Amino acid sequence: MSSLNDRLRNLTPEQRAILEKRMKEKGMNTAVVTAAKEQNAIPEQMMQSFAGGQPAAAKKQRPRLTEKGMEFSIFFFSGDGSTEEPDKYRMLIDSVRYADSHGFKAVWTPERHFEDFGGLYPNPSVLSAALAMITENIQIRAGSVALPLHHPIRFVEEWAVVDNLSGGRTAVSFASGWHPSDFLIAPTPTRAYYDQRKEVMIENIKTIRKLWAGETVTMIGIDGGEQQVKILPRPLQDELEIWVATNGAIDTYIKAAETGCHILTGLTNQTLDEFEEKIKIYRETLAKNGYDPEQGKITVMLHSCVGETNEEIKDKVRDPLKDYLKTFIKQQKNVMSNYEEFSEADQDAIVSYAFDKYFAESSLFGTVEKCSGLIEDLIDIGVDEVACLIDFGIDIDSVMSSMNYLGQLKEKYTR
């Protein structure tokens, strides 16, 4: 905690004002803000709002459920699309091959548009088709398809091909999308369509399930008349396994449960107690809608780099993760009206705090022993799978070394 306090003491009045404003926007009371001023301490509530986790002093005692085990997958999100290197996808290929031969459950590739950050991944179906040809065991998932950007027929056609190429190993997470600029490529690129993107996602999921199952669906043609449609080729799987991605909004948990979908989320913007309550509501909603509550899967994405010592890993991930977080903040300019309030110094201050807390509480950073504590906490609150985000800026040799230690961590919780 002392290192965080030292960082706060070095804040300018303007930087501190920004942080206090963020606290108030998160609903934190004046006493907490005053304590931050007078005690030169970083309140746990403020840090949690940026980096997730659980204040150590407030950690709830739960019965250990370690015997339930945990599944492990690998997750990609932040590749630099501006690179001119000839083997841009080497890290993806090498790590997926390793995961495929060492018992990891799945690989997730995202959908990203118009930004260097994530720019290696404009279409997960294309990469998934390639991965299908070099793997034998691992499930190949999109994490996530921004579904309102796609016609449901086109989605099913593409992924039916991947399902055939992979021998029936496909699955997908859907997201509603959030970058307004992405909706330039939507079937209906209008503000009204963007504002209804969550509803569009849910309706398209229903249509996709019917098409995937081989049912005929009625669509409206260019002349306004109805047209009956079935897709080809037929996928190998009778049913497509579906996740819904969320940053933590409880209404998304409920919508996902009402449609029998799994959940893909992260630890930011919530404590473990809050996360546990959302999982409880999700499973209750599954049951109310006729689904087996234990069949619903909760998958958590965590930045991951595991090694021999905590100090080694902290030094290794510090600069790449801080750059990653800065880039993420920069992207908020598309959705935050007050983005211009963040100077470079403001971003440095926020990112420094977030890194220290994120390393300590909300990531798989450090030794197998250190990371085991978070895995066991997640098992206890009802999480089923950890999606290990490995491509956040560290070099390929470090990624592959970490994969060995992630494999050791995985084996501890394989049931």
C-alpha positions as CSV (number, residue, x, y, z in Angstrom):
1,M,0.0,0.0,0.0
2,S,2.9,2.3,0.7
3,S,3.9,2.5,-3.0
4,L,0.4,3.6,-3.8
5,N,0.5,6.3,-1.1
6,D,3.8,7.6,-2.5
7,R,2.2,8.0,-5.9
8,L,-0.7,9.9,-4.5
9,R,1.6,12.3,-2.7
10,N,3.1,13.2,-6.0
11,L,-0.2,14.1,-7.6
12,T,-0.7,17.7,-8.7
13,P,-3.9,19.3,-7.3
14,E,-5.4,19.0,-10.8
15,Q,-4.7,15.3,-11.0
16,R,-6.2,14.7,-7.6
17,A,-9.3,16.7,-8.6
18,I,-9.8,14.4,-11.5
19,L,-9.6,11.3,-9.4
20,E,-11.9,12.7,-6.8
21,K,-14.4,13.5,-9.5
22,R,-14.2,9.9,-10.7
23,M,-14.9,8.7,-7.2
24,K,-17.9,10.9,-6.9
25,E,-19.2,9.6,-10.3
26,K,-18.9,6.1,-8.9
27,G,-21.2,7.1,-6.0
28,M,-18.5,7.3,-3.4
29,N,-19.3,9.6,-0.5
30,T,-17.7,12.9,0.6
31,A,-16.0,11.3,3.6
32,V,-14.1,8.9,1.3
33,V,-13.0,11.8,-0.9
34,T,-11.9,13.8,2.1
35,A,-9.9,10.9,3.5
36,A,-8.1,10.7,0.2
37,K,-7.1,14.4,0.6
38,E,-6.2,14.4,4.3
39,Q,-4.5,11.0,4.6
40,N,-2.7,10.9,1.3
41,A,-4.0,7.4,0.9
42,I,-5.5,5.6,-2.1
43,P,-9.0,4.4,-1.0
44,E,-9.6,0.8,-2.0
45,Q,-13.0,1.9,-3.4
46,M,-11.3,4.2,-5.9
47,M,-8.8,1.6,-7.0
48,Q,-11.4,-1.0,-7.4
49,S,-13.3,1.3,-9.8
50,F,-10.3,1.4,-12.1
51,A,-8.9,-2.1,-11.7
52,G,-11.4,-4.4,-10.0
53,G,-10.5,-6.8,-7.2
54,Q,-11.4,-6.9,-3.6
55,P,-10.1,-4.9,-0.7
56,A,-8.1,-7.2,1.5
57,A,-9.6,-6.0,4.7
58,A,-13.1,-6.6,3.3
59,K,-12.5,-10.0,1.9
60,K,-15.4,-12.3,2.6
61,Q,-14.7,-15.7,4.1
62,R,-16.3,-18.4,2.0
63,P,-16.1,-22.2,2.1
64,R,-13.4,-23.4,-0.2
65,L,-14.8,-25.3,-3.3
66,T,-11.5,-26.1,-4.9
67,E,-12.6,-29.6,-5.7
68,K,-14.9,-28.1,-8.4
69,G,-11.9,-27.3,-10.5
70,M,-11.4,-24.6,-13.1
71,E,-11.1,-24.6,-16.9
72,F,-8.4,-22.5,-18.6
73,S,-8.5,-21.0,-22.1
74,I,-6.3,-18.4,-23.9
75,F,-7.6,-15.1,-25.0
76,F,-6.3,-12.5,-27.6
77,F,-7.4,-8.9,-27.8
78,S,-4.6,-6.3,-28.1
79,G,-2.4,-7.2,-31.1
80,D,-0.9,-4.1,-32.8
81,G,-2.6,-3.9,-36.2
82,S,-0.1,-1.3,-37.5
83,T,2.9,-3.5,-37.3
84,E,4.7,-4.2,-40.6
85,E,6.4,-7.4,-39.4
86,P,6.0,-10.3,-41.8
87,D,4.9,-12.8,-39.2
88,K,2.3,-10.8,-37.3
89,Y,0.4,-13.9,-36.2
90,R,3.4,-15.9,-34.9
91,M,2.4,-15.4,-31.2
92,L,-1.1,-16.5,-31.9
93,I,-0.1,-19.6,-33.9
94,D,2.7,-20.7,-31.5
95,S,0.6,-20.2,-28.3
96,V,-2.5,-21.9,-29.8
97,R,-0.5,-24.9,-30.9
98,Y,0.9,-25.1,-27.3
99,A,-2.5,-24.8,-25.8
100,D,-4.0,-27.4,-28.1
101,S,-1.4,-30.0,-27.1
102,H,-1.4,-29.2,-23.4
103,G,-5.1,-29.5,-22.4
104,F,-6.3,-25.9,-22.5
105,K,-10.0,-25.7,-23.1
106,A,-10.3,-23.0,-25.9
107,V,-8.8,-20.1,-27.7
108,W,-10.7,-16.8,-28.1
109,T,-10.1,-14.3,-30.9
110,P,-11.9,-10.9,-30.9
111,E,-13.4,-8.6,-33.5
112,R,-11.7,-5.2,-33.6
113,H,-12.0,-2.3,-36.1
114,F,-10.2,0.9,-37.0
115,E,-7.7,1.0,-34.2
116,D,-4.1,-0.2,-33.9
117,F,-5.1,-1.6,-30.5
118,G,-6.5,-5.0,-31.5
119,G,-6.0,-4.3,-35.1
120,L,-4.7,-7.8,-35.9
121,Y,-8.3,-9.2,-35.3
122,P,-10.8,-7.7,-37.7
123,N,-12.7,-10.9,-38.2
124,P,-12.6,-13.9,-35.8
125,S,-14.2,-16.3,-38.3
126,V,-11.2,-15.8,-40.7
127,L,-8.6,-16.5,-38.0
128,S,-10.7,-19.3,-36.5
129,A,-10.8,-21.0,-39.9
130,A,-6.9,-20.9,-39.9
131,L,-6.7,-22.1,-36.4
132,A,-9.1,-25.0,-37.2
133,M,-6.5,-26.3,-39.7
134,I,-3.6,-26.4,-37.2
135,T,-5.3,-27.8,-34.1
136,E,-7.0,-31.0,-33.1
137,N,-8.5,-30.6,-29.6
138,I,-9.0,-27.1,-28.5
139,Q,-12.4,-25.4,-28.9
140,I,-12.2,-22.4,-31.3
141,R,-14.2,-19.4,-30.0
142,A,-14.9,-15.8,-31.0
143,G,-14.4,-13.5,-28.1
144,S,-16.4,-11.6,-29.1
145,V,-18.3,-11.1,-32.3
146,A,-20.0,-7.6,-32.3
147,L,-23.2,-9.1,-33.5
148,P,-25.1,-5.9,-34.5
149,L,-22.4,-5.4,-37.1
150,H,-23.3,-8.6,-38.9
151,H,-26.3,-10.0,-40.7
152,P,-27.3,-13.2,-38.8
153,I,-27.3,-15.2,-42.1
154,R,-23.8,-14.2,-43.0
155,F,-22.6,-15.0,-39.4
156,V,-24.1,-18.5,-39.6
157,E,-22.7,-19.2,-43.0
158,E,-19.1,-18.2,-42.0
159,W,-19.1,-20.1,-38.7
160,A,-20.7,-23.2,-40.3
161,V,-17.6,-23.4,-42.5
162,V,-15.4,-23.1,-39.4
163,D,-17.4,-25.7,-37.6
164,N,-16.8,-28.1,-40.5
165,L,-13.1,-27.3,-40.8
166,S,-12.6,-27.8,-37.1
167,G,-14.6,-31.0,-36.8
168,G,-17.3,-29.4,-34.7
169,R,-15.1,-27.4,-32.3
170,T,-16.6,-23.9,-32.7
171,A,-18.3,-21.7,-30.1
172,V,-18.8,-17.9,-29.9
173,S,-19.3,-15.0,-27.6
174,F,-21.5,-12.2,-28.7
175,A,-21.1,-8.5,-27.8
176,S,-23.4,-5.6,-28.6
177,G,-20.5,-3.4,-29.6
178,W,-19.7,0.0,-28.1
179,H,-17.5,2.0,-30.5
180,P,-19.8,4.3,-32.5
181,S,-17.3,4.3,-35.3
182,D,-17.6,0.5,-35.7
183,F,-21.2,0.9,-36.7
184,L,-20.1,2.3,-40.0
185,I,-20.1,-1.3,-41.2
186,A,-23.4,-2.3,-39.5
187,P,-26.3,-3.4,-41.7
188,T,-28.1,-0.2,-40.7
189,P,-25.5,2.4,-39.9
190,T,-27.7,4.9,-38.0
191,R,-27.7,6.4,-34.5
192,A,-31.1,4.7,-33.8
193,Y,-29.6,1.3,-34.7
194,Y,-26.6,2.0,-32.5
195,D,-28.9,2.9,-29.6
196,Q,-30.8,-0.3,-30.0
197,R,-27.7,-2.5,-30.3
198,K,-28.4,-4.7,-27.2
199,E,-31.9,-5.5,-28.3
200,V,-30.6,-6.2,-31.8
201,M,-28.0,-8.6,-30.4
202,I,-30.6,-10.6,-28.4
203,E,-33.0,-10.9,-31.4
204,N,-30.2,-11.9,-33.7
205,I,-29.1,-14.6,-31.2
206,K,-32.5,-16.1,-31.5
207,T,-32.4,-16.1,-35.3
208,I,-28.9,-17.6,-35.3
209,R,-30.0,-20.5,-33.2
210,K,-32.8,-21.3,-35.6
211,L,-30.6,-21.1,-38.7
212,W,-27.8,-23.1,-37.0
213,A,-30.3,-25.9,-36.2
214,G,-31.3,-26.1,-39.8
215,E,-34.7,-24.3,-39.5
216,T,-36.1,-22.1,-42.2
217,V,-36.3,-18.4,-41.2
218,T,-38.4,-15.7,-42.9
219,M,-36.5,-12.6,-44.1
220,I,-37.7,-9.6,-46.0
221,G,-36.3,-9.2,-49.5
222,I,-35.5,-6.0,-51.5
223,D,-39.0,-5.8,-52.8
224,G,-40.5,-5.9,-49.3
225,G,-41.7,-9.5,-49.8
226,E,-41.0,-12.4,-47.5
227,Q,-38.3,-14.9,-48.4
228,Q,-37.7,-18.3,-46.8
229,V,-34.1,-18.9,-45.9
230,K,-32.0,-21.9,-44.8
231,I,-28.2,-21.7,-44.6
232,L,-25.5,-23.8,-46.2
233,P,-23.2,-25.6,-45.4
234,R,-24.8,-27.4,-42.5
235,P,-22.6,-27.2,-39.4
236,L,-21.5,-30.4,-37.7
237,Q,-22.8,-29.4,-34.3
238,D,-26.6,-29.4,-33.8
239,E,-26.3,-26.5,-31.4
240,L,-23.8,-23.6,-31.2
241,E,-22.5,-22.9,-27.7
242,I,-23.0,-19.1,-27.0
243,W,-21.6,-16.7,-24.5
244,V,-22.7,-13.1,-24.0
245,A,-19.9,-10.6,-23.2
246,T,-20.5,-7.9,-20.5
247,N,-18.5,-5.4,-18.6
248,G,-20.6,-6.1,-15.6
249,A,-24.1,-4.7,-16.3
250,I,-26.6,-6.9,-14.4
251,D,-29.2,-6.5,-17.1
252,T,-26.8,-8.3,-19.5
253,Y,-26.5,-11.2,-17.1
254,I,-30.3,-11.4,-16.9
255,K,-30.7,-11.2,-20.7
256,A,-28.1,-13.8,-21.2
257,A,-29.7,-16.2,-18.7
258,E,-33.2,-15.6,-20.3
259,T,-31.8,-16.9,-23.6
260,G,-29.7,-19.7,-22.1
261,C,-26.3,-18.2,-22.9
262,H,-23.1,-18.3,-20.9
263,I,-21.3,-15.1,-19.6
264,L,-17.9,-13.7,-20.6
265,T,-16.7,-10.9,-18.4
266,G,-13.8,-9.4,-16.5
267,L,-13.0,-8.2,-13.0
268,T,-12.9,-4.5,-13.5
269,N,-15.6,-2.2,-12.0
270,Q,-16.7,-4.8,-9.4
271,T,-15.6,-6.5,-6.2
272,L,-15.7,-10.2,-5.8
273,D,-18.8,-9.8,-3.6
274,E,-20.6,-7.9,-6.3
275,F,-19.5,-10.4,-8.9
276,E,-20.8,-13.3,-6.7
277,E,-24.2,-11.6,-6.4
278,K,-24.4,-11.2,-10.2
279,I,-23.6,-14.9,-10.7
280,K,-26.3,-15.8,-8.2
281,I,-28.9,-13.7,-10.1
282,Y,-27.7,-15.2,-13.4
283,R,-28.2,-18.8,-12.2
284,E,-31.6,-18.0,-10.6
285,T,-32.7,-16.4,-13.9
286,L,-31.6,-19.5,-15.8
287,A,-33.7,-21.7,-13.6
288,K,-36.7,-19.4,-13.9
289,N,-36.5,-19.7,-17.7
290,G,-36.3,-23.5,-17.8
291,Y,-32.5,-23.9,-18.1
292,D,-30.3,-26.0,-15.8
293,P,-28.5,-23.3,-13.7
294,E,-25.4,-25.4,-13.4
295,Q,-25.0,-25.7,-17.2
296,G,-24.6,-21.9,-17.5
297,K,-20.9,-21.1,-17.6
298,I,-19.2,-18.0,-16.2
299,T,-15.9,-17.2,-17.9
300,V,-13.6,-14.4,-16.6
301,M,-10.9,-12.8,-18.8
302,L,-7.7,-12.1,-16.9
303,H,-4.4,-10.6,-18.1
304,S,-1.9,-13.4,-17.5
305,C,1.8,-13.8,-17.2
306,V,3.1,-16.4,-14.9
307,G,6.7,-17.2,-14.0
308,E,9.4,-18.1,-11.4
309,T,9.1,-15.0,-9.1
310,N,6.6,-12.2,-8.5
311,E,9.3,-9.6,-8.9
312,E,10.5,-10.9,-12.2
313,I,6.9,-10.9,-13.6
314,K,6.1,-7.5,-12.2
315,D,9.1,-6.0,-13.9
316,K,8.2,-7.8,-17.1
317,V,4.6,-6.7,-17.4
318,R,4.8,-3.2,-15.9
319,D,5.5,-1.2,-19.0
320,P,3.4,-3.3,-21.5
321,L,0.4,-3.3,-19.2
322,K,0.6,0.4,-18.4
323,D,0.8,1.1,-22.2
324,Y,-2.2,-1.3,-22.7
325,L,-4.2,0.6,-20.0
326,K,-3.3,4.0,-21.5
327,T,-4.4,2.8,-24.9
328,F,-7.7,1.6,-23.4
329,I,-8.3,5.0,-21.8
330,K,-7.5,6.7,-25.1
331,Q,-10.2,4.7,-26.8
332,Q,-12.8,6.2,-24.4
333,K,-12.7,9.4,-26.4
334,N,-15.4,7.7,-28.6
335,V,-17.8,7.3,-25.7
336,M,-16.8,9.8,-23.0
337,S,-17.9,13.4,-23.4
338,N,-15.3,14.5,-20.8
339,Y,-12.4,12.6,-22.2
340,E,-10.5,15.8,-23.0
341,E,-10.2,16.4,-19.2
342,F,-7.6,13.7,-19.1
343,S,-4.1,15.1,-19.6
344,E,-1.2,12.8,-20.2
345,A,-0.2,13.3,-16.5
346,D,-3.8,12.4,-15.5
347,Q,-3.5,9.2,-17.5
348,D,-0.1,8.4,-16.0
349,A,-1.5,8.8,-12.5
350,I,-4.6,6.7,-13.0
351,V,-2.6,4.0,-14.9
352,S,0.1,3.8,-12.2
353,Y,-2.5,3.2,-9.5
354,A,-4.5,0.8,-11.6
355,F,-1.3,-1.3,-12.4
356,D,-0.3,-1.8,-8.8
357,K,-3.8,-2.9,-7.7
358,Y,-4.4,-4.9,-10.9
359,F,-1.1,-6.8,-10.4
360,A,-1.9,-7.5,-6.8
361,E,-5.6,-8.6,-7.0
362,S,-7.1,-8.8,-10.5
363,S,-4.7,-10.7,-12.8
364,L,-2.8,-13.9,-13.2
365,F,0.5,-12.1,-12.7
366,G,3.3,-13.7,-10.7
367,T,4.1,-17.2,-9.5
368,V,1.8,-20.2,-9.7
369,E,1.3,-19.9,-5.9
370,K,0.3,-16.3,-6.0
371,C,-2.1,-16.8,-8.9
372,S,-3.6,-19.8,-7.1
373,G,-5.2,-17.5,-4.5
374,L,-7.2,-15.7,-7.2
375,I,-8.2,-18.9,-8.9
376,E,-9.6,-20.3,-5.7
377,D,-11.5,-17.1,-4.9
378,L,-13.1,-17.3,-8.3
379,I,-14.0,-21.0,-7.9
380,D,-15.6,-20.1,-4.6
381,I,-17.9,-17.5,-6.1
382,G,-19.0,-19.7,-9.0
383,V,-16.7,-19.0,-11.9
384,D,-16.2,-21.9,-14.3
385,E,-13.4,-20.8,-16.6
386,V,-10.5,-18.3,-16.8
387,A,-9.7,-16.9,-20.2
388,C,-6.0,-16.0,-20.0
389,L,-5.3,-12.8,-22.0
390,I,-1.7,-13.2,-23.1
391,D,-1.0,-10.7,-25.9
392,F,-0.9,-7.4,-24.1
393,G,2.5,-6.3,-25.3
394,I,5.1,-8.7,-23.8
395,D,7.5,-10.4,-26.2
396,I,6.8,-13.8,-27.7
397,D,9.5,-15.6,-25.7
398,S,8.0,-14.3,-22.5
399,V,4.6,-15.4,-23.6
400,M,5.7,-18.9,-24.4
401,S,7.6,-19.2,-21.1
402,S,4.4,-18.0,-19.3
403,M,2.4,-20.7,-21.1
404,N,4.5,-23.4,-19.4
405,Y,3.7,-21.9,-16.0
406,L,0.0,-21.4,-16.9
407,G,0.0,-25.1,-17.8
408,Q,1.2,-25.9,-14.3
409,L,-1.5,-23.6,-12.8
410,K,-4.1,-25.3,-15.0
411,E,-3.1,-28.8,-13.8
412,K,-3.7,-27.8,-10.2
413,Y,-7.3,-27.2,-10.9
414,T,-8.0,-29.9,-13.6
415,R,-10.8,-32.2,-12.4
